[in-house]
Amino acid sequence: MTGPDLEELMGLALAEASRATDHGDVPVGAVVVRDGELLASRHNERELTGDPTAHAELLALRDASERVGSWRLDGCTLVVTLEPCPMCAGAAWNSRIDHVVFGADDLKAGACGSLYNIGADPRLNHEFRVTPRVRAEEAAAQLTDFFSARRG
């Protein structure tokens, strides 16, 4: 997947992220696709559920695995509005995802290129491709607006 497909998928993830603010969660959204089919679409739910692992990526990977009937998500692409943290990049690695696409860089906790690069660590038994900064300005603005409103 390249070009407009990734832009459109990021649009779905951005729309999903906006739903997180309805319950006070940080607006991060994620979608999982395979062969053009949307398998899952989720947003952060840490505040909603009180679960520290309820990141958009983990929830989307769980839903996608349930939908395909396997923990192995070979051939799938994870599209997320914020660069995955070490937990979420680890989940992508564990699911054998093929491709991670993200919007905004996470300079404090990013594990797909900013601080770590779990997808390209040759010491691990699986690697995944990373496409960074797709619609990055929109993704970053969504986060900036959320935190500005909370401080305001």
N, C-alpha and C positions, 0 to 999 in steps of 0.2 A: 504494500500500500504506500502510495506516495501522493504528493500534490493535493488536489482538492478533496480526495477521500479523507485524508488525515485532518484537513481543515474542518470538514463537515462533522467528523467524529468528535473532534475537540469541541465543536459547537454543542453536541449532545452532552458531553461531559460538563461544559460550562453551565448549561441549563440545569443539569442534575445538581451541580454544586450550589446553585441559587436556592434549592430546596432545603439545604442544611440550615440556612439562617432562620427558617420558620421555627426551629426549636433550639436556637442559640448555638448551633455548631459552626465551626469554621467552614467556610464555603469551599470544600474540595469535592469534586465529582469524578467518577471513574466509570468507564464503559469497557466491556470486553466483547470483542468481535472475532468471528472466524468465517473466512470466505464470504465476507460482506454481510453476514448474519449477526445481528445484535443478540448476544447471549445474556448480557447482564448490564444493568445501569444502577449505580448506587451513589450515595453521598455520605459524608461523615455523620456518625450517629453517637459519638462519644458522650456528649452532654445528654442526649435523649435517652440512652441506655445505661449510662454510668459505666460503660465498658471501655477500658483504655485501648483495646484492640479494635474498636469499631471504626477503623479508618475506611474511607471510601474504597480503596483498592482491595483490602481484605474482604469486605462485604461483597464486592463485585466478583472477586475470584471465587468465593464460596458459592455464590449464586450460579456462576458459569459452570463450575464443577458439578453442581447438582443438576443443572440442565443437560449437560452432556453425559452424565452418569459416570464420571471418572475424575480423579484428582489431577490427571494429566491433561494439561491444556495445550498440547502440541498444536501448532498452526494458529494459535490465537494471538491477538494483539490487545494489550492493555493500554487504554488511553486515559490519562489522568491530568487534571488541571494543575497540580503541583508536583514537582519532582518527588518521587517516593522516598520515604525515610528508610533506614536500614531494615525495620520490621517488614515493611511493604515490599521492598526490593527483594528481601529474603523470601517472602511468600511468592513473588513472581518467579524467582529462581526455583523454589520448591515445586511450583506447579508446572514447570517446564514450558513456561510461556515463551513464545518466539520473539516478541517485539514489545518494547515499552515505549510509548510516546508520551511526553509530558509538556505542559505549558510553561509555567513559571519555575525558574530555578529556586531551589531551597538551599541557600548558602549556610544555614545553620544545621540542617539535618539531611541534606540530599545524599542519596546513596546510588544515584545513577549518573554520576559525573562530578558533582560539586565537592563533596567531602570524600565519598567512597565511590567505587564503580563496581558494584556487585555483579552486574551483568557481563562484565568483561574481565573477571578475575580468573586467570587460567588455573588457579589452584582448586577451583570448584569444578564439579563434574558436569556442569551445564552453563552455557553462556547465552545471553539474549541480546539482540540488537536494541539500541537506544536511539530514538529521534528526539532531541531536545527542542524546547522553545517554539512549539507550534502554538500560534496565537498567544504568545507569551505576555504581550502587553495587556490583553483582555483578562487573562488569568491573574496576573499580578494586580490589576486594578480591582478585580473582584475581592481579593484578599485585603488590599489596602483600604478599600471602602468599608469593609466589614470592621476592621480594627479601628479605623478612624471613628466610626459610629459608636463603637463600644467605649472609646476614650472620651468621646464628646459628651 
